Amino acid sequence: MNAKINYLKKKASAKGKYLLMLMILPITFSCLDDEGPSSAYEPTAYVSFYNGTNESSDIQIEVDSTVYDRKSFDFGEFIDYWYFYTGERNFSFVDNDSDQSLLDTAVNLDVEKAYSFFLTESNDEYTTLFIEDSLETPVNGKALIRLVHLAADGPEVDLYQRNNEDAVLESLSFLEFTDFVNVDIGETDFILKASSDNQNELVRLNDIHLREGRIYTVVIRGKLGADSNSAEALRLQLIRNYPNY
């Protein structure tokens, strides 16, 4: 797996002014265009998007200067896999009010690969985590989950399920993610704890139902230091990945 992390200062900049690049972690990606594949075969890839920023205005997604027709892409929203043409593609995340780019990045999309963009922010920078998704079929009687850490002020964490003493996923820091792992299905809670303190909960997601054969991403979003009743509070969010391409 391949992953790419990109940074851009939070202040909006002119479109295309900055080309993002930074560190490479394990994971890869791919993407296609907004109208889906035509009747004639076109090599395609698939890309999903998650907005973990607190940007006050809507974010518009552009690829190679093509605007994707979405009514909104707000904090906590997930856009399921779209088709994209393969090769090097230039993605821009644009403030819809000012028409200024918040962050630009170039990625390479391979044929029949699936990718995910996760947007977040740290201090005065916008950041994207770009991941190649390894979407396999869960084993019989199980579901697949992975964990993505988008809370900039959050510690290294472990994820637990209700009534399990051992962590399902562990030792995850900001802008890191795990592979998909098989877990028990049915009604459960997810509990997040600091890796350095397994006695106290940071946050919990109660009464979720994991279904057999499905694939999920658990996102750590928000801020540890925010008021627990605010929109920016530390939260766990469960997203279902739909590999229906």
BAKOL-863018 format. One record per residue (C-alpha): residue in three letters; x negated, y negated, z negated. Coordinates in pm, whole numbers, plus 50000, padded with zeros to 5 digits. Layout:
N
ALAXYZ
...
END
This chain:
245
MET500005000050000
ASN498884964250063
ALA499964931349915
LYS499134895249976
ILE499464866049734
ASN499724830549869
TYR499674797649681
LEU500694762249767
LYS500964731549548
LYS504534725949435
LYS504754691449592
ALA506404695049935
SER504044691750231
ALA504544686150602
LYS505594717750784
GLY502734738550908
LYS500144717050736
TYR498864744350508
LEU498034779850601
LEU498164802350298
MET495804830050215
LEU494474845449902
MET493884877949729
ILE494814911949864
LEU496264938849638
PRO497504973749729
ILE500574971549977
THR501504961150343
PHE504364944450541
SER506394940650865
CYS509154918351017
LEU511574912751318
ASP513954885951455
ASP517334874251333
GLU519554889551598
GLY518394925151535
PRO517054949351794
SER518384946752148
SER519534975552366
ALA516044976852521
TYR513514990052270
GLU511494963452094
PRO508904972751830
THR510344960851500
ALA509614957751131
TYR511874949650836
VAL511524922350572
SER513494914050257
PHE513264881950049
TYR513704873549680
ASN513754838049539
GLY512224836149192
THR511604798549200
ASN513604771749023
GLU513604748949325
SER516644726349283
SER517634725449650
ASP518324753849890
ILE515354770650053
GLN515494777050427
ILE513414804750584
GLU511684798050916
VAL509624822651121
ASP507454809251403
SER509554777251381
THR512794796751423
VAL515384787951157
TYR517244817151001
ASP520904809350952
ARG521534813750580
LYS523934792250382
SER521774793750069
PHE518744810849922
ASP518854800349558
PHE517104811749240
GLY517714848849177
GLU519104855749526
PHE518004885749730
ILE518204889050107
ASP518204924950226
TYR515974937750505
TRP516124918550833
TYR514724929951166
PHE511624911651292
TYR509324914851589
THR505944929051499
GLY502484913251509
GLU501294881651336
ARG504244860351222
ASN504244826451054
PHE506734823150768
SER507704789450621
PHE509894783350316
VAL511434749050363
ASP513224725350126
ASN516614721750296
ASP517184686350167
SER513844670650260
ASP513044693850555
GLN509554697150410
SER507674730050381
LEU507174742850028
LEU504924771150137
ASP503634785750465
THR501964819250523
ALA500914841150814
VAL501394878850784
ASN500974908251016
LEU503964931351063
ASP503504967051180
VAL505984988151375
GLU508685005151164
LYS507224992350837
ALA509274975850562
TYR508094945650359
SER509304922850081
PHE508584886050009
PHE508884875449644
LEU508794837949581
THR507874823749242
GLU505984794549087
SER503194788948840
ASN502414754448698
ASP502444731449003
GLU502144758549266
TYR504604778649470
THR503534814349523
THR504564843649740
LEU503864880049677
PHE504114899450003
ILE504424937249965
GLU504594966650202
ASP507464987950072
SER506975025650054
LEU510625035950069
GLU510875073350026
THR513805095349931
PRO514115101249555
VAL513845137149434
ASN517135155149373
GLY519025141549074
LYS516855110549044
ALA516675073849150
LEU513595053549240
ILE512625021049065
ARG509684997249077
LEU508834966648866
VAL507764932348999
HIS506404906248754
LEU507324870348851
ALA507264853648505
ALA504194831348507
ASP503994826848129
GLY504904862948052
PRO502364887247902
GLU501274920948033
VAL504374942547994
ASP505764977847976
LEU509264988348086
TYR511325013547887
GLN514655030947937
ARG517185035447659
ASN516415064947429
ASN512975070647583
GLU509945066047359
ASP507495065247650
ALA507315036447895
VAL508635042748245
LEU506245016848392
GLU503415000048207
SER500534975048199
LEU501984950348450
SER500814914048460
PHE502084883148645
LEU502144887649026
GLU501634925048995
PHE504024952549100
THR504274989949061
ASP504855018249303
PHE508355033149312
VAL508775060749054
ASN511535086348999
VAL513755080448694
ASP516825096148535
ILE520195085448672
GLY523355074948490
GLU524125046748249
THR521065032048080
ASP519365000547951
PHE516034986548064
ILE513904972047784
LEU510844950147844
LYS508074948747583
ALA504624933247570
SER501974959747626
SER500274947347309
ASP503444951147097
ASN505764980647158
GLN507834973346846
ASN509564941846970
GLU511654935547278
LEU511034906347509
VAL514284910747701
ARG516804938147775
LEU519134946148065
ASN522124964747924
ASP524594990148061
ILE523354994648415
HIS524235025448617
LEU521535041648829
ARG522935063749102
GLU521345094749248
GLY519365089349566
ARG519255051349540
ILE516215028349536
TYR515934998349304
THR513584969649222
VAL513524955048872
VAL512374918648880
ILE510964900348577
ARG511944864048636
GLY512174831148445
LYS510034817948162
LEU509174833347829
GLY509094798847670
ALA512514787547800
ASP515614785947583
SER517304819947579
ASN520614804747694
SER519154784947983
ALA519094794548351
GLU515284795848329
ALA515224821048043
LEU513234852948077
ARG515444879048244
LEU515384913248405
GLN517264915348735
LEU518134947948909
ILE518134947649290
ARG519144976349513
ASN516914982249815
TYR518914992950121
PRO516625011050365
ASN519385014550625
TYR517295005950929
END
